[in-house]
Amino acid sequence: AHPDPSLSSLFAKENLARMSEEQLNRYDRLINEPSNDWDIYYWATEAKPTPAEFDTDVMAMLREFAKNRNREQRLRQPDLEYLFEAPR
């Protein structure tokens, strides 16, 4: 299972249309060549250094996307469960 299928799929949705053919080829290689999906996730979130052969402009875009995505998740409103507590 992919650790965060939404990371690469949302990245693709937002970025593929404006990528050059060379970038699309690098993206295709990035998502298909590593044997472990976790590797891509770790590289994107900078938990592990990206190997030189995958450390391209596309990987930099994915890293930036992961940072922005984490920021968005942190900025989400907290659940308003307290609104549904029984009055005291």
MARDRENRO-584828 format. One record per residue (C-alpha): x, z, y. Coordinates in steps of 0.001 Angstrom, whole numbers, plus 500000, padded with zeros to 6 digits. Layout:
MARDRENRO-584828
XZY;...
END
This chain:
MARDRENRO-584828
500000500000500000;501146499264503510;501886502457505454;500080501262508551;498377497934507913;496927498057511377;500382498067512992;501448494632511797;497949493141511788;497175494313515336;500619493169516459;499935489758514921;496512489531516532;497915490310519974;501172488376519806;501182485426517394;499322483078519742;502026483335522401;505053483224520107;507317480194519776;507714478406516462;511138480073516029;509608483493516670;506805482786514208;509431481892511608;511308485144512311;508046487113512098;507172485418508799;510604486298507439;510303489877508690;506979490550506990;507840488686503773;511514489296502998;511962493077502969;510968494329499526;509318497438500941;506612497513503622;507734501032504510;511047499570505711;509278497506508381;507266500538509448;510402502720509686;512240500048511677;509275499507514006;508923503227514690;512730503625514882;512723506181512084;515479504058510511;517865501546512112;516902497906511662;519405495887509595;521191493234511662;519511490311509878;516058491555510948;517021492931514358;515624490018516350;513530489553519476;510462489716517222;511548493108515848;512058494292519430;508490493172520228;507180495028517182;509094498181518185;507647497994521696;504169497443520241;504578500493517966;505601502623520969;502593501491522996;500296502010520018;501557505572519563;501015506207523254;497439504895523015;496751507143520035;498103510156521913;495945509311524916;492735509090522919;490163511650523911;490071514726521669;487057515046519447;484230516739521286;483176518896518373;482716521903520650;479702520147522186;477914520490518865;478602524158518275;475549526371518104;474979528248521379;475978531923521230;
END
